[in-house]
């Protein structure tokens, strides 16, 4: 049930009684804290989460290792400085093979079509 609706349904006398009980509970908690030598729970701040810190030496070590990996990869990628082929370029022989294959497929298709039409 919504807390606002609950408060709206209570009478003034009931609200005063609830406030008195809440105040008495706060006083008792404070007194108990004094007896036990503990701070009141409301006054105690929430513990802060500690951020992990990496030493400068650790960062330098990780950086050096990554730089070495990149250098090794770059060195392996360019053995003789070969010029890259342009995309989409095809040799004349490759184009001739593709053309011959396409013509052969169409010839088979047309022959099959004539055979079905004759039957």
Helices and strands as residue ranges (DSSP letters): H 3-9, H 12-36, H 56-77, H 92-118
